[in-house]
Amino acid sequence: MKHLFFVAVASGILSGTTISAKAQTNVNIEKLVSKAGSKTSFKFIEDIELRPGTSPDDVYRPVELVRSQELAVATPTIISNEFAKSLESFSRLQFKYAVLMDREVESISNLPLYGQIEDWWGTRYRYGGVDKNGIDCSAFTGKLLLEVYGLDVPRTAKEQFGLAERINTNDLIEGDLVFFNTRGGVSHVGLYLGDQYFVHSSASNGVTISSLNDDYYSRKFISGGRITKK
């Protein structure tokens, strides 16, 4: 089911919907798309509309991929109705974040978490900010932990670090915190999502998703941390 988003595009089950998967500077979507493209016979295009075709017996459905305003050339992909129907249980939200992180769609299962991420996505960073006018890293992780997991944590990254149980990188699970030294001591925090990805409010891009494998964050990483109910 890897790269199921691209299969879903080919099946046309989201026909008539425009999906935008624009990359932040620290999420290299072009790289992910290129990787996925090597496994498929068509090219993924940003800002596409999905227009399903038809076949005489309606058993297989080719689909044409086009830009929102401009036709783009793509190789049709054939997929059975039975498999297409199995994709209908996944939401647009799951497809979006699966392609952003190059993950299997079924792994995007914590919908309350991704609903919160979507609600805050792109909100600008503001030191000391706690709302949609601007939010800083620790306020954002605090809101996610409270709204999704029912965990009430201190306000600052340093205080959250002090409360958290230390977790090795290989033992991180969704919902853990990841801490960084960006300007001396514990000065940045994000929420781990899996497969080395984490969501955070970054000074440069606001609320976005980054990877622990990124050169900058791999150098600044301190430790993972787990908050548990007392």
C-alpha beads as a LAMMPS data file, in Angstrom:
LAMMPS data file: protein, C-alpha beads

230 atoms
229 bonds

1 atom types
1 bond types

-500.0 500.0 xlo xhi
-500.0 500.0 ylo yhi
-500.0 500.0 zlo zhi

Masses

1 110.0

Atoms # bond

1 1 1 0.000 0.000 0.000
2 1 1 3.068 2.239 -0.172
3 1 1 2.401 5.448 -2.133
4 1 1 -1.310 4.670 -1.991
5 1 1 -2.049 8.316 -2.656
6 1 1 -0.751 7.969 -6.173
7 1 1 -2.797 4.808 -6.692
8 1 1 -5.833 6.689 -5.414
9 1 1 -5.180 9.414 -7.954
10 1 1 -5.140 6.799 -10.682
11 1 1 -8.377 5.234 -9.486
12 1 1 -10.244 8.529 -9.776
13 1 1 -12.134 8.079 -6.532
14 1 1 -11.554 11.706 -5.648
15 1 1 -12.847 12.956 -8.991
16 1 1 -13.673 16.632 -9.221
17 1 1 -11.469 17.477 -6.234
18 1 1 -8.394 19.662 -6.436
19 1 1 -5.647 18.584 -4.052
20 1 1 -2.710 20.843 -3.357
21 1 1 0.421 19.328 -1.850
22 1 1 2.751 22.320 -1.761
23 1 1 6.044 21.694 -0.027
24 1 1 7.493 23.794 2.744
25 1 1 11.194 24.483 2.280
26 1 1 12.036 21.766 4.762
27 1 1 9.749 19.123 3.211
28 1 1 11.183 18.235 -0.180
29 1 1 8.035 17.149 -1.990
30 1 1 9.785 17.105 -5.354
31 1 1 12.120 14.476 -3.985
32 1 1 9.220 12.406 -2.661
33 1 1 7.335 12.663 -5.928
34 1 1 10.416 11.684 -7.895
35 1 1 10.849 8.663 -5.668
36 1 1 7.235 7.646 -6.110
37 1 1 7.366 8.293 -9.830
38 1 1 10.041 5.659 -10.258
39 1 1 7.530 3.066 -9.108
40 1 1 4.603 4.138 -11.279
41 1 1 3.881 4.794 -14.925
42 1 1 2.565 8.314 -14.511
43 1 1 3.869 11.622 -13.251
44 1 1 2.320 13.296 -10.198
45 1 1 1.557 16.991 -10.710
46 1 1 0.869 19.641 -8.085
47 1 1 -2.582 21.301 -8.069
48 1 1 -4.263 18.586 -10.079
49 1 1 -7.862 17.799 -10.775
50 1 1 -8.825 14.153 -11.039
51 1 1 -11.077 13.284 -13.981
52 1 1 -12.082 9.627 -14.219
53 1 1 -12.592 7.981 -17.593
54 1 1 -14.957 5.140 -18.360
55 1 1 -14.723 1.721 -19.937
56 1 1 -17.442 -0.367 -21.626
57 1 1 -17.774 -2.911 -18.831
58 1 1 -16.924 -0.471 -16.006
59 1 1 -14.508 -3.014 -14.594
60 1 1 -11.408 -0.918 -15.208
61 1 1 -11.187 2.850 -15.143
62 1 1 -8.396 4.838 -16.794
63 1 1 -7.946 8.325 -15.402
64 1 1 -6.565 11.482 -16.927
65 1 1 -4.432 13.766 -14.796
66 1 1 -4.677 17.442 -15.653
67 1 1 -3.522 20.700 -14.129
68 1 1 -6.152 23.009 -12.736
69 1 1 -5.986 25.154 -15.880
70 1 1 -3.630 23.348 -18.207
71 1 1 -3.677 19.862 -19.685
72 1 1 -0.663 17.777 -18.759
73 1 1 0.435 14.573 -20.395
74 1 1 0.209 11.478 -18.246
75 1 1 0.090 7.745 -18.813
76 1 1 -3.300 6.275 -17.820
77 1 1 -3.229 3.730 -15.040
78 1 1 -5.698 0.842 -14.924
79 1 1 -7.073 -0.336 -11.615
80 1 1 -9.853 -2.727 -10.644
81 1 1 -13.107 -1.489 -9.160
82 1 1 -12.666 -3.797 -6.182
83 1 1 -9.367 -2.181 -5.246
84 1 1 -10.703 1.303 -5.972
85 1 1 -13.578 0.710 -3.555
86 1 1 -11.104 -0.301 -0.844
87 1 1 -9.601 3.181 -1.085
88 1 1 -12.859 5.001 -0.429
89 1 1 -12.506 4.532 3.328
90 1 1 -9.548 6.928 3.356
91 1 1 -10.105 10.663 3.660
92 1 1 -8.582 13.527 1.715
93 1 1 -6.781 14.500 4.925
94 1 1 -5.086 11.091 5.063
95 1 1 -4.018 11.314 1.421
96 1 1 -2.573 14.790 1.918
97 1 1 -0.350 13.907 4.858
98 1 1 0.592 10.513 3.415
99 1 1 2.127 12.213 0.398
100 1 1 3.739 14.961 2.493
101 1 1 5.587 12.341 4.513
102 1 1 5.853 9.618 1.856
103 1 1 3.983 7.208 4.113
104 1 1 1.331 4.573 3.646
105 1 1 -2.127 6.122 3.761
106 1 1 -3.380 3.644 6.341
107 1 1 -0.610 4.787 8.706
108 1 1 -2.313 8.201 8.914
109 1 1 -4.870 6.839 11.344
110 1 1 -4.962 9.374 14.188
111 1 1 -7.522 11.678 12.601
112 1 1 -7.949 13.931 15.669
113 1 1 -4.202 14.644 15.530
114 1 1 -4.098 15.329 11.803
115 1 1 -7.283 17.358 12.048
116 1 1 -5.517 19.617 14.542
117 1 1 -2.435 19.831 12.329
118 1 1 -4.586 20.762 9.351
119 1 1 -6.405 23.398 11.412
120 1 1 -3.111 25.039 12.383
121 1 1 -1.204 24.360 9.158
122 1 1 0.732 27.392 7.937
123 1 1 -0.017 29.520 11.015
124 1 1 2.952 31.854 11.339
125 1 1 5.474 31.578 14.141
126 1 1 5.316 34.266 16.812
127 1 1 7.414 34.127 19.959
128 1 1 5.023 34.021 22.901
129 1 1 2.067 33.534 20.543
130 1 1 -0.746 31.155 21.440
131 1 1 -3.364 31.622 18.711
132 1 1 -3.971 31.803 14.958
133 1 1 -2.343 35.217 14.799
134 1 1 0.930 33.474 15.594
135 1 1 2.067 30.618 17.790
136 1 1 5.440 29.494 19.093
137 1 1 6.759 25.949 19.236
138 1 1 5.962 25.045 22.841
139 1 1 2.489 26.593 22.753
140 1 1 1.759 24.505 19.662
141 1 1 2.959 21.211 21.157
142 1 1 1.052 22.057 24.328
143 1 1 -2.169 22.524 22.374
144 1 1 -1.688 19.254 20.464
145 1 1 -0.969 17.267 23.617
146 1 1 -4.000 18.720 25.383
147 1 1 -6.504 18.513 22.524
148 1 1 -5.477 15.106 21.169
149 1 1 -4.050 13.228 24.155
150 1 1 -5.566 15.034 27.127
151 1 1 -2.114 15.880 28.499
152 1 1 -1.578 19.242 30.185
153 1 1 2.065 20.331 29.964
154 1 1 4.058 23.411 31.011
155 1 1 4.313 26.393 28.685
156 1 1 7.957 26.404 27.598
157 1 1 10.118 23.923 25.673
158 1 1 12.566 23.757 28.588
159 1 1 9.793 22.963 31.066
160 1 1 8.312 20.336 28.747
161 1 1 11.766 18.787 28.436
162 1 1 12.084 18.673 32.212
163 1 1 8.753 16.860 32.537
164 1 1 9.316 14.340 29.746
165 1 1 10.799 10.865 30.017
166 1 1 13.892 10.649 27.789
167 1 1 13.311 8.549 24.666
168 1 1 15.935 7.323 22.203
169 1 1 15.359 8.177 18.562
170 1 1 14.721 4.536 17.617
171 1 1 12.022 4.265 20.305
172 1 1 10.029 7.361 19.340
173 1 1 6.330 6.853 18.667
174 1 1 3.591 9.168 17.446
175 1 1 2.774 11.736 20.123
176 1 1 6.256 11.901 21.642
177 1 1 8.078 15.220 21.809
178 1 1 11.356 16.003 20.066
179 1 1 13.659 18.662 21.506
180 1 1 16.318 20.796 19.838
181 1 1 19.056 23.250 20.740
182 1 1 18.558 26.041 18.218
183 1 1 19.889 28.978 20.221
184 1 1 21.395 27.561 23.396
185 1 1 19.940 24.881 25.637
186 1 1 16.500 23.393 25.023
187 1 1 14.995 26.046 22.777
188 1 1 12.730 24.254 20.292
189 1 1 10.198 21.420 20.468
190 1 1 7.992 19.509 18.046
191 1 1 5.581 16.560 18.111
192 1 1 6.762 13.304 16.542
193 1 1 4.571 11.754 13.814
194 1 1 6.537 8.672 12.779
195 1 1 9.123 7.717 10.140
196 1 1 11.424 10.512 11.387
197 1 1 8.832 13.245 10.698
198 1 1 7.595 15.755 13.257
199 1 1 5.183 18.689 13.237
200 1 1 6.201 21.986 14.816
201 1 1 5.922 25.745 14.632
202 1 1 9.150 26.782 12.952
203 1 1 10.499 30.322 12.933
204 1 1 10.875 30.258 9.141
205 1 1 7.735 28.440 7.976
206 1 1 5.265 28.523 10.840
207 1 1 3.337 25.314 11.514
208 1 1 4.819 22.708 9.193
209 1 1 6.259 19.202 9.029
210 1 1 10.000 18.521 9.007
211 1 1 12.249 15.485 9.225
212 1 1 14.770 14.578 11.887
213 1 1 16.977 13.551 8.966
214 1 1 17.140 17.127 7.673
215 1 1 20.702 18.397 8.034
216 1 1 19.703 21.320 10.273
217 1 1 17.479 19.367 12.661
218 1 1 19.796 16.366 12.843
219 1 1 22.549 18.697 14.067
220 1 1 20.305 20.508 16.550
221 1 1 18.495 17.442 17.940
222 1 1 18.852 16.834 21.691
223 1 1 16.478 14.024 22.609
224 1 1 13.024 12.610 22.341
225 1 1 10.648 12.893 25.270
226 1 1 7.447 11.168 26.325
227 1 1 4.737 12.755 28.428
228 1 1 2.513 10.379 30.347
229 1 1 -0.444 10.907 32.603
230 1 1 0.416 10.808 36.286

Bonds

1 1 1 2
2 1 2 3
3 1 3 4
4 1 4 5
5 1 5 6
6 1 6 7
7 1 7 8
8 1 8 9
9 1 9 10
10 1 10 11
11 1 11 12
12 1 12 13
13 1 13 14
14 1 14 15
15 1 15 16
16 1 16 17
17 1 17 18
18 1 18 19
19 1 19 20
20 1 20 21
21 1 21 22
22 1 22 23
23 1 23 24
24 1 24 25
25 1 25 26
26 1 26 27
27 1 27 28
28 1 28 29
29 1 29 30
30 1 30 31
31 1 31 32
32 1 32 33
33 1 33 34
34 1 34 35
35 1 35 36
36 1 36 37
37 1 37 38
38 1 38 39
39 1 39 40
40 1 40 41
41 1 41 42
42 1 42 43
43 1 43 44
44 1 44 45
45 1 45 46
46 1 46 47
47 1 47 48
48 1 48 49
49 1 49 50
50 1 50 51
51 1 51 52
52 1 52 53
53 1 53 54
54 1 54 55
55 1 55 56
56 1 56 57
57 1 57 58
58 1 58 59
59 1 59 60
60 1 60 61
61 1 61 62
62 1 62 63
63 1 63 64
64 1 64 65
65 1 65 66
66 1 66 67
67 1 67 68
68 1 68 69
69 1 69 70
70 1 70 71
71 1 71 72
72 1 72 73
73 1 73 74
74 1 74 75
75 1 75 76
76 1 76 77
77 1 77 78
78 1 78 79
79 1 79 80
80 1 80 81
81 1 81 82
82 1 82 83
83 1 83 84
84 1 84 85
85 1 85 86
86 1 86 87
87 1 87 88
88 1 88 89
89 1 89 90
90 1 90 91
91 1 91 92
92 1 92 93
93 1 93 94
94 1 94 95
95 1 95 96
96 1 96 97
97 1 97 98
98 1 98 99
99 1 99 100
100 1 100 101
101 1 101 102
102 1 102 103
103 1 103 104
104 1 104 105
105 1 105 106
106 1 106 107
107 1 107 108
108 1 108 109
109 1 109 110
110 1 110 111
111 1 111 112
112 1 112 113
113 1 113 114
114 1 114 115
115 1 115 116
116 1 116 117
117 1 117 118
118 1 118 119
119 1 119 120
120 1 120 121
121 1 121 122
122 1 122 123
123 1 123 124
124 1 124 125
125 1 125 126
126 1 126 127
127 1 127 128
128 1 128 129
129 1 129 130
130 1 130 131
131 1 131 132
132 1 132 133
133 1 133 134
134 1 134 135
135 1 135 136
136 1 136 137
137 1 137 138
138 1 138 139
139 1 139 140
140 1 140 141
141 1 141 142
142 1 142 143
143 1 143 144
144 1 144 145
145 1 145 146
146 1 146 147
147 1 147 148
148 1 148 149
149 1 149 150
150 1 150 151
151 1 151 152
152 1 152 153
153 1 153 154
154 1 154 155
155 1 155 156
156 1 156 157
157 1 157 158
158 1 158 159
159 1 159 160
160 1 160 161
161 1 161 162
162 1 162 163
163 1 163 164
164 1 164 165
165 1 165 166
166 1 166 167
167 1 167 168
168 1 168 169
169 1 169 170
170 1 170 171
171 1 171 172
172 1 172 173
173 1 173 174
174 1 174 175
175 1 175 176
176 1 176 177
177 1 177 178
178 1 178 179
179 1 179 180
180 1 180 181
181 1 181 182
182 1 182 183
183 1 183 184
184 1 184 185
185 1 185 186
186 1 186 187
187 1 187 188
188 1 188 189
189 1 189 190
190 1 190 191
191 1 191 192
192 1 192 193
193 1 193 194
194 1 194 195
195 1 195 196
196 1 196 197
197 1 197 198
198 1 198 199
199 1 199 200
200 1 200 201
201 1 201 202
202 1 202 203
203 1 203 204
204 1 204 205
205 1 205 206
206 1 206 207
207 1 207 208
208 1 208 209
209 1 209 210
210 1 210 211
211 1 211 212
212 1 212 213
213 1 213 214
214 1 214 215
215 1 215 216
216 1 216 217
217 1 217 218
218 1 218 219
219 1 219 220
220 1 220 221
221 1 221 222
222 1 222 223
223 1 223 224
224 1 224 225
225 1 225 226
226 1 226 227
227 1 227 228
228 1 228 229
229 1 229 230
